[in-house]
Amino acid sequence: MIAMIAATIALCWVGALALLFAYLAHNKTSTWDDKLKTIAIRLLTTIPADADLTVTGPALRLRNPALERSEKLAFQVWINRRQLAVPSPGAPATPLRPDFEDGPATTEIAGQRWRVYSVSDADGRVHVQVGNPHSVVDAEIRNDALTGLVRTSLVLLVVGALMWMVVHTSLKQVVALEAAMRGRRKFDLTPLSPDALPRELHPLVASFNHLLLQLAESIEGERRFIGDAAHELRTPLAALQAQAQIALRANTVADKDLALTKLLRVAQSSSRLSEQLLDLARLNAGANAPQHTPEDLGDLVLHVARDFDTHALQHERSLLLEIGRCTIRCNVDEIGILLRNLIDNALRYTSKGGRVRVGCGYQRDADPGQAPKAYLDVADDGPGVPPPERQAIFERFHRAAGTSARGSGIGLSLVAGIAQSHHATIETGNGLDGRGFAVRIVFPAATAGADVQNP
């Protein structure tokens, strides 16, 4: 930061010097032009009115001889552009301005640059040219530029020193804060105190504290999840061991078959729990960089529902599909996890002979000017969920009271997390024929495709 400030000051210094030099060059040239013009006019007015301006006449004498010595300049009085009537000492023999035009000009005589001002009388017979070697003008410009350089350098040094002191003093607290952060222990996410920092850094500290708070909440949530998952896995693992021991000690084939059947059920439950834990891990791993692409929701529903056809038939359930064509922007893998958990949950809590309906399409709001929203719903005619518990069941490891089927308590929490990552809303209500339970996922209109059809 200090290096950047120093570089900025240096650039400003160089730019200021360039502007100063350009200003001095223009100003000095204008000043000398005015001075040469004044002297030329004075010389022209000192020529006697009755002077013999012929080539054979006597040498002209000026009314004010001091002009010949003033400023140590070179001047010439030319007659008819041919005769040099009055040259100053040291003036060149050739015209200072060969074109004899009135006004200022820069010329070169014998390899030396001159700044010249020329005036003439009303008849154009007498031309007075006053010149000054350009080296004199350049020397004055250099002297003035050197003086300005010294002054601006002193000012910039003082300003730079003051800025360095201010920045150094301000950064002391930042350096101290950095040292304190470096010395923290792992998982020490205590918010930073902005009191000792400059007011300009308070928004940065507030944003950093907000990030620390989010990290703390995330870590605490993961800790709870690990603890709950360990507890949930301990029970089926213990059951697996117990049923295996019973099968080994069984005295009859019937007892052994019964123990193995229970062992299979526990293994299936453990397998489902493991799959959901893996889904949750994949969801958490992909939360930072979701890949959302336009997808046909109807195709996704049909693809996932086919995986449950055999399961539904084996357990004497009916799986009904009502698919309307609709398009959403989504992460295909996450929507697949959401669908599998909703369908599995509905089949699990529906009794034999029950029905589960899976549907999707577009729903239109009351305002016809609003864009249609895509929806996905899963409804059953099972025992249902009491209204007070319909929000709580989407919490991790929560199980509805009074249900005969035992679930892991993870499936619907996965549904809630995926819906949130897609900015979708979850609506719950009664299921088929006013019985059972229904879950509808409504996607925002921004994710809907252009191909809109009624469901």
N, C-alpha and C positions, 0 to 999 in steps of 0.2 A: 504493500500500500504506500509506504514512504517512498519507495523507488518510483512508483507511478506518479506521485505528487512531484517528486524532483524532476522527472522527465517532462511533466506538464509545465513546470516553471521554466525549465530550460528551453522548451519550444516557444513559450510565450516570450522569453527573453530574446531569442533569435528573431522572432517575428517583430518584436518591438524595435530591435536594432535595424532591421530591414526597412521598416516604416520610417524610422527616424532618419536614416540615410537618404531615403527617397524624398522626404520632406525638406531636409537641409539642402539637397541638390537643387530642388525646384525653387526653394526660397532664396538661396544665395544667387542663383542665376537671375531670378527676377529682380533682386536688389541691385545687382551689378548692371543689369539692363537699364534700370531707372537712373542709376548714377551716370552711366555712359551717355544716355540720352540727354540728361541735364547738361553735362559738360559739352557735348556736341552742339547743343542749341546755344549755349553761352559763347562758344567759339565762333559760331556763325554770326551772332549778333555783334561781335567785337570787330569784325572786318569793316574798315571805313567805307562809307557809302561811295566816296569819290576815288577809291583805290583803283590804280591802273592794273587791270587783270590780264594784261597781255603778257605774252611770253617775254618780251624785251623790256618790260617795265621793271622798276626797282623791287626789291624784296618787300613783301607785305609785313607790316608791323601791327600787332594786335593792341587793342585799347587796354587790355589787362594782361601785361606780360606774366603775371603770376600763374595764369592758366598753363603756360608752358612748363611750369615746374610742379603743378598740382597733381597729386596722386601718383606721380611718376608713371603716367600713362603715355601711350603712344598715340599721336593724332596726326592727321594729314589734312591739308586743304588743297583740293584739286580744282583746277580750272578746265572746264570743258572736257572733263574726264581724261585729259592728256597731260596737262602740266601740273606738277607737284609744286604748288606755290609756297606752302608753309609746312614743312615737316618738323615734328618734334625731335629732340635729340634721341638717337637710338631707334627712331622709327624706320621700318623697312622702306626700300626704294619703290617697291611695288605696292599697288593699292591694297589696303587692309581688306577691302571688300571689292573684288574685281568687277562685280556686276553693277556696282554703284546704285543699288536699290536702297531706298530708305527703310529704316527699321533695324532690328537686331538680327544677327546671324552668327554662326560659328564657321570660321574659315581656317584653312591651313596654309601657312607660309613657311617655306624652307623647313618643312618637317615639324613645325611648331603650330599647335592649335591656338587660335585667338577667338576671343569673344568681342564682336565689333558692333557698334551702333553707328549708322550713317544717316545724315540729314543733308538736305540741299535747299538752295534758295528758291524763290518763286519761279525764276526763269530756268532753273535746272542747269545753270552755268557753274555755280560754286557748290562743291560737295565737301562736306566736313565729315571725316571718319575718325572715330575715337575707338581705340581697341585696348584690350587688356589680355595678356597671355593667360590661357586657360589654366596653366599650372598654378597661378595665383588663386583663382577661384577654387580649384581642387584642393589646394593647401588649406584654405579657410574651411572648406567642407570637412576635410579630415580633422582639423583641429576642433571644430564644433562637434563632430561625431565622436571624437575621443572624449571630449568633455561630457557629452551625453551618455557615452558608454560607461564612464566612471560613475556618473550620478545614478544611472539606472541600475548598474551593478550593485552599488551600495544599497539602493532601495530594495532590490530583489534579495540581496543577502539578508537584510534585516527582516523582510517579509518571510523569506524561507526559514530563517531561524525561528521566528515566531510561530509559523505553521508547524515546524518540526516539534517545537515544545508543546503546542496544543495537541497534536496528533499523538506524540509520545505519552503525554499525560493521560489522554483519553484511552489509549490502548493498554495502559498499565492494568486497568480493570479487566479488559478482555483477556490479556495474557494470564492474569490471576484466575479468571474463570476457566480458561483452557487447562491450566495446571490442576485446578480442582476437579474438572471433568476427567482428566487423565488419571487422577489418583483414586477415582471411585472404584468400588468393588463391582463384581458382576451382578447384573440385575438390580443395581441401585438406580432406580428411575425417579428419584426425588426431584420435583420441579426446581428449576433454577430461580434464584432471586434476582430481579432486575434492578434492585434499589441502587447498587453501586455502579451501574452501567450508565453511559450517556443515554439521554432520552430517545435519541434517534435509533438506538438498538433495542428499545423495549418491544416493538412489534416483532422483531426477529426472535427475541427470547420467548415472547408469548407463543409464537408458532412452534418453536422448539419444545416448549412445555406441553403444548397440545399433542405433539408427536409422542412425547414421553408418556403422556396419559394414555394414548391409544395403545402404545406398546405394553404398558402396565396392564391394561384391561385385557389385551390379547394373551399375554403371558399368564395372567391369572385364570383366564378362561381355559387355556391349554392345561394348566395344572389341575383344574377341576375335572377336565375331561379325562386326563390320564388317570386320576384317582378313581373316577366313576367307571372308566373302561376296565381298569384292573379289577374293580369290585364285580363288574358284570361278567368278566371272563372267568373269575374265580369260581362262580357258582356252576356254570356248565362244565367246566373242567373237573370239578369235584364230582358232579353227577356222572360224567363219563367214566371216571375211575370207579365210582360205586357200582354202576351198572355192569362194568366189565368184571368186577370182583364177584358180583352176584351170578353172572353167567358162568364164571369159572367154577363156582361152588354149587351150581344147580345139580340136583340129583336126577331130574327127569328131563326129557327132551322138551316137554311143554314149558317147564320153568326156564330152561335155557332159551327157548324161542321168545318167551315173554321178555326176558332180560335183554336179549339182543334187539328186540323191537324197540324197547325203551331206549336202549343205547343208540339206535339209529335215529330216533327222534331228537335225542339230545345232540347228536352229532350234526343233524340238519340245522337245529337251532343255533349251534355254535358256528356252523359254516355261514349262516345268514348274518349273524352278528359280526363275524370277521369281515364279510363282504361290505357290510355297512361301515365298519370302521375304516376299511380301505377307501371306500367312496368318500368318507369324510376327510381322510388324509389327502386324497387327490383334490377335493374341492378346496381345501385350505391351501394346498400348494399352488393351485392355479388361480387363486383369488387376485393376485397382483397383476396378472397379465391375461385376462380372458380374451379368447378369440371368438368374436361374435360375427357370424355371417348369415345372410338371408337363407332361411330353410323353410321347406314346406312342412308345417306342423302336422298335417294329416298323414304324410308319409312317415314321420317319426312315430306317431301314435300307432299306425298299422304295423310298423316294424317291431316295436316293443311289445305290443299286445300279442303278436304271434308267439312270443316266447312263453306266454302264460296259458296258451290254449290247452296244452296237455295237463298242466297243473290244475286248471279249473275243472276239466273233465274228471280227473282222478278224484277230486274232492267234491264232485257233484255240484259244481257251481256253474252258472251261465255267465259268459263274458260277452256283453253286447257292445257294439261299436256304432257311434253316430258321428261320422267324420265329415265335416265341412271343409272345403278347401280354404286354407289361409296360410299366410307367410309371416314369419317373425324373424328378427335378427337375434341369434342366440348362439350359445356354445352347445354344440350337438351333444357332446358327452354329458354335460351337466343336465340338459333337458332329459336325456335318457335316464340318468340316475333319478331325477324327479319323477318321471313316469313310472319307473319300476317300483319305486317305494310307494307311490299312491295306489297302484294296482295291487301290489302285494299286500298292503295294509287293508284294502277293501276286501280282498279274497280271504284274508286271515280272520277278519272279524265278522264274516257273513256265514250264517249257518248253512247246512246242507240244503240244496234246492234253491238257494238264494241267487240273486242276480247282481251283477256289477256292470254298470254302464260307463263307458269311456267315450267322451265326445270332445270335439273342438270345432272352432269356426270363428265367425265375427259376430260381435254383439254391437248393437247400435244404441247409443245413449239417447236420452230424451231430446237433446238439442240436435236437430238434423244437420247443423253446420259443423259439428264436431267430426273428426276423423274416426272411423270405426276401430274398435279395439279387438284384438284376437284373444280368445279364451281357450282354456283347457280345463275340463272338469271330469271328475270321477265320482260317481254316486253309487250307493248300494242300498239294499233293503234289510240290512242287518239290525242289530240292537240300537245303533246310533250312539251319539255322544251327548251328554247333558249340556245345555247351553253354557252354564258357568265354566265348563272345562274345555270349551272349544278353542280357546286361545292358548290355554296352558299345555295342550297336547303337542304343540309345536316347539316346546322347550326340550332341551336335550335330556334324555333319560326319564322323561315324565311318562307315566302310564295312566290311562283312564281307569278310574275305580269301577269295580263291579263287572269287569270283562272276563270272560272265561279264557280267551286266548291270551297267551303271554308273549309279549313282544319285547324288543330290545330297548325301545324308547329312543331310538336314533333316527328311524326312517323319516318321521315328519319334521324333525329338526333339520334334516338334510333338505327337505322340501322348502322349508322356510328360508334357509340360507341361499339356496339356488334362486328362489323367487326374488330375494333381496338383491342378489348380484345382477339380476336382469331387470331391476326396477319394476317388478310386477307386484301386484297386490293379491292377497289371499282372502277369498270369501268362503264362509262355511254356512251350512244350513242343513235342512232335512234332506233325506235321500229320495229314493224312488217311492212313488205312491204315498208321499208324506211320512215315510218311515226311513229308518236308517240314517246315513250320514253322507253328506256331499261336500266336496272341496272343489272350488273353482279358482283357477289361476288366471288373472286378467293381466295381459301384457299391455304396456303403454302404447298409445297410438303411434308414437314415433317409430316403433319397431314393426309396425304392420306394413305389409306389402301393398302394391298398387292393385293387385287382382282381388277385388272385394266381391264376395258372394254371400248371400244369406245362408246362415247355417241350416 
